[in-house]
Amino acid sequence: MQEFTYEQIRIKAIKQGVKDNKVHIGLWASLNNYLKTRRKRNGKVTTYYIALQRLAY
């Protein structure tokens, strides 16, 4: 699984024509199989998106 920061996801979404605001980018990420997680490091909370891969059986 790959992890992306909000800034990386934002760049991908803007390239596909999504409006540049947190709501639209978050909706785009959830519709494109990204799982949103928040982690606290050194007292600062950072948002990460994990790319979910579909398993083929």
N, C-alpha and C positions, 0 to 999 in steps of 0.2 A: 504494500500500500504506500502511496505517496502522500506526503503532507505539503500543503501550500499555505502561505500566509495570506492575509486579507489583500495585501498589495499585489501579490501574484495572481490571485483569483480576479481581482479588479481589472488587471490588464487583459486577462483572457476574456472577461465579460464585455469590456469596452470594444475589443476587436470584433465581437459578434453583434455589436449594435445595441447593447444594453445601456440604458441611461446611467449616468455617473452619480449614483447615490446609493447609500447603504441598503435601502429597502430593495431596490431593483436588483442589485448585485447579489444580495442574500437569497432572493427568490430564484434568480438564475442558477445559483450554486446548488440549491436544494433540488431544483428540477433536473439538473445535470449530474445527479448522483454524487454529490459532495456532502459529507457529514461534518457539521460545525462543532468544534470543540474549543473550549477555553482553558488555557493553562496559566498558572501564576508562577513567574520566575523573577526572583529578586524584587518582590513586592509589586511587580507590574503584570497585569493580566493581558495576555496576547491571544488573539483569535487565530485558530488554525482550521484548515479545511482538509479533510481526508478524502481522497478519491476512492470511492467504492467500485470495485471491479465485479462485474457480473460473472458468475461461475457457469461454465458450460459443461453439462453432464452428457 
